[in-house]
């Protein structure tokens, strides 16, 4: 009997039709249950659709769970950007709460060294409450997560050039998100590092993981305890900053800036343009082609044209736009 024959005269499904529909629903539910553990997107009850919605300004590629995927090329360009340059650009665009300073660090180079740059994978912990903790652990069982070690669940989701960003509400004692074992796993997966509003332990071991850059609030020998992981790739608060999954994490000696994914390319452009303007201006002063007064005030159309040609010859794609002329 075909589907059309299973419709009753009143327009509804016959008994056979209802049974077939029920079988299909059961099969679809089973398929969804099998797929959920692979995405690690269920914890915290934050759906892919919600993740896309809160990052709706991002129009580019995304990870399977909806997290924005800023291109590697943009991450590379941001390596030269300072926290002050990024902070200034973001404030002009209306984003006033994206910087956080006053960190303790591990393996973070001085001002001449590499910066921590990568895509944020966020996680939020809260003080443990037994009934809520039981719910989270039940969800974890259904998602085939390891029964113990909620901090490791975040690491399971990491990809190359990710930065693990963890809200641990400033906890130090029993607030150590990783030691050297988990640090090794983070470095192997990401080649980047960690920002945690909390602590780390096994610092001597972490220092041996060359390249793993860590920003934290403190060090403590205790293991993580009396906390519950409430969500992965959800909005989090890091000090005075609001961080969304997929934000670009950018560090320098002043602290850490969290750049919204949809603004990352614009910040890279503005930073590169600032550096090139300074370089060209210094060159013009050395050659005595222009005076300091000319370089430090609004440039003439002729100066802008000369600069744009010079920048193009250097292989840069940024230009001073006509609206500034």
Helices and strands as residue ranges (DSSP letters): G 4-6, H 15-39, H 48-54, H 72-78, H 83-92, E 99-100, E 104-106, E 117-127, H 130-142, H 150-156, E 162-167, H 180-190, E 193-197, E 199-200, H 203-207, E 213-216, E 218-219, E 227-232, E 236-238, E 241-243, E 248-252, E 255-259, G 261-263, H 264-286, H 292-296, H 301-313, G 322-324
